Amino acid sequence: MSEYDHEPVRGLPEALPEGEHILWQGAPDWKRMARSALHIRLVLLYFAVIGGLAVVQGDMPTAGAMLVSAVIVTGFLTLYTYGVGRTTVYTLTNKRIVLRIGVALNKCINIPLSEIETADLKMLGGDTGSIVLSLKGMPRMGYTMLWPHARSLRFVRPQPMLRAIPDARGVAKQLFDATVQLQPVVSANDAARHAPLQPEMEGLTA
């Protein structure tokens, strides 16, 4: 029996109400997340630099300690990120975004599309990217509760993220279309601000 067997719909804590339907579901690419959220390459670089300096100075015990530490730390980060990728489900419906997150203790976070002020697309290479959400007046969510599904270093006003998702441009376009249905364009200025995503752009305002 899985801890998610209680879900009536994968990634959702309860069945969707009448009039609401799923537009997209996905999960982070854990390898991309390891590089973009946990900065695993910088961690390796740090240990490599310290270890290299130790070798140059003839301090082999320190160099050996750095090698062992690099293996342990990167192994832990890799295992954690793999767990995040296996347990996370992002769901976009015509009414909200639902984040089912948490490796040890899972939780679901509901973000109504009507509460989204802006959504910024950050491409990570290939078709993979992250979508950063800025919210209006809904209660603030704790950074530690969201991480790593939150914009880095935004502690005071955390910004939820759909991290390292495949086909990020396509998902951003679906998010834009769904949000506009709930926040109609009412003026020329709004029309410019809500301009559809173009292939060369890395931003979405909703």
JOLIN-V179643 format. One record per residue. N is the residue number from 0. RES is the residue in one letter. OMEGA is omega in whole degrees, -180 to 180 (none if undefined). Layout:
n:N res:RES omega:OMEGA
n:N res:RES omega:OMEGA
//
This chain:
n:0 res:M omega:-180
n:1 res:S omega:178
n:2 res:E omega:-180
n:3 res:Y omega:-179
n:4 res:D omega:-178
n:5 res:H omega:-176
n:6 res:E omega:178
n:7 res:P omega:174
n:8 res:V omega:-178
n:9 res:R omega:177
n:10 res:G omega:-177
n:11 res:L omega:-178
n:12 res:P omega:-178
n:13 res:E omega:179
n:14 res:A omega:-180
n:15 res:L omega:177
n:16 res:P omega:179
n:17 res:E omega:179
n:18 res:G omega:178
n:19 res:E omega:-180
n:20 res:H omega:-178
n:21 res:I omega:175
n:22 res:L omega:-177
n:23 res:W omega:169
n:24 res:Q omega:179
n:25 res:G omega:-179
n:26 res:A omega:179
n:27 res:P omega:165
n:28 res:D omega:-169
n:29 res:W omega:179
n:30 res:K omega:177
n:31 res:R omega:180
n:32 res:M omega:179
n:33 res:A omega:-179
n:34 res:R omega:-172
n:35 res:S omega:-176
n:36 res:A omega:-178
n:37 res:L omega:175
n:38 res:H omega:-174
n:39 res:I omega:179
n:40 res:R omega:176
n:41 res:L omega:177
n:42 res:V omega:178
n:43 res:L omega:179
n:44 res:L omega:179
n:45 res:Y omega:-179
n:46 res:F omega:180
n:47 res:A omega:180
n:48 res:V omega:180
n:49 res:I omega:179
n:50 res:G omega:179
n:51 res:G omega:177
n:52 res:L omega:179
n:53 res:A omega:178
n:54 res:V omega:179
n:55 res:V omega:-179
n:56 res:Q omega:180
n:57 res:G omega:-180
n:58 res:D omega:-175
n:59 res:M omega:176
n:60 res:P omega:178
n:61 res:T omega:179
n:62 res:A omega:178
n:63 res:G omega:179
n:64 res:A omega:178
n:65 res:M omega:178
n:66 res:L omega:179
n:67 res:V omega:180
n:68 res:S omega:179
n:69 res:A omega:-180
n:70 res:V omega:-178
n:71 res:I omega:-176
n:72 res:V omega:-179
n:73 res:T omega:176
n:74 res:G omega:178
n:75 res:F omega:-179
n:76 res:L omega:179
n:77 res:T omega:180
n:78 res:L omega:180
n:79 res:Y omega:-178
n:80 res:T omega:176
n:81 res:Y omega:178
n:82 res:G omega:178
n:83 res:V omega:180
n:84 res:G omega:-179
n:85 res:R omega:-173
n:86 res:T omega:-177
n:87 res:T omega:171
n:88 res:V omega:172
n:89 res:Y omega:180
n:90 res:T omega:173
n:91 res:L omega:173
n:92 res:T omega:177
n:93 res:N omega:-179
n:94 res:K omega:-171
n:95 res:R omega:168
n:96 res:I omega:177
n:97 res:V omega:176
n:98 res:L omega:170
n:99 res:R omega:-172
n:100 res:I omega:178
n:101 res:G omega:-180
n:102 res:V omega:-179
n:103 res:A omega:179
n:104 res:L omega:-177
n:105 res:N omega:177
n:106 res:K omega:178
n:107 res:C omega:179
n:108 res:I omega:180
n:109 res:N omega:177
n:110 res:I omega:178
n:111 res:P omega:178
n:112 res:L omega:179
n:113 res:S omega:-180
n:114 res:E omega:-179
n:115 res:I omega:178
n:116 res:E omega:175
n:117 res:T omega:175
n:118 res:A omega:-176
n:119 res:D omega:-180
n:120 res:L omega:178
n:121 res:K omega:-179
n:122 res:M omega:-177
n:123 res:L omega:-177
n:124 res:G omega:-176
n:125 res:G omega:178
n:126 res:D omega:-177
n:127 res:T omega:179
n:128 res:G omega:179
n:129 res:S omega:178
n:130 res:I omega:-179
n:131 res:V omega:-177
n:132 res:L omega:170
n:133 res:S omega:-174
n:134 res:L omega:-178
n:135 res:K omega:-170
n:136 res:G omega:-178
n:137 res:M omega:-178
n:138 res:P omega:-180
n:139 res:R omega:177
n:140 res:M omega:-179
n:141 res:G omega:-180
n:142 res:Y omega:-179
n:143 res:T omega:178
n:144 res:M omega:-177
n:145 res:L omega:-170
n:146 res:W omega:7
n:147 res:P omega:-180
n:148 res:H omega:-179
n:149 res:A omega:178
n:150 res:R omega:-175
n:151 res:S omega:171
n:152 res:L omega:174
n:153 res:R omega:-173
n:154 res:F omega:-174
n:155 res:V omega:179
n:156 res:R omega:-176
n:157 res:P omega:179
n:158 res:Q omega:178
n:159 res:P omega:179
n:160 res:M omega:161
n:161 res:L omega:-170
n:162 res:R omega:168
n:163 res:A omega:-178
n:164 res:I omega:174
n:165 res:P omega:-179
n:166 res:D omega:-174
n:167 res:A omega:179
n:168 res:R omega:179
n:169 res:G omega:178
n:170 res:V omega:179
n:171 res:A omega:179
n:172 res:K omega:177
n:173 res:Q omega:177
n:174 res:L omega:178
n:175 res:F omega:-177
n:176 res:D omega:-179
n:177 res:A omega:-178
n:178 res:T omega:179
n:179 res:V omega:177
n:180 res:Q omega:-180
n:181 res:L omega:178
n:182 res:Q omega:-172
n:183 res:P omega:173
n:184 res:V omega:-174
n:185 res:V omega:-179
n:186 res:S omega:178
n:187 res:A omega:178
n:188 res:N omega:177
n:189 res:D omega:-179
n:190 res:A omega:178
n:191 res:A omega:-178
n:192 res:R omega:-178
n:193 res:H omega:-178
n:194 res:A omega:-179
n:195 res:P omega:-179
n:196 res:L omega:175
n:197 res:Q omega:-176
n:198 res:P omega:-176
n:199 res:E omega:-177
n:200 res:M omega:175
n:201 res:E omega:178
n:202 res:G omega:178
n:203 res:L omega:176
n:204 res:T omega:-177
n:205 res:A omega:none
//
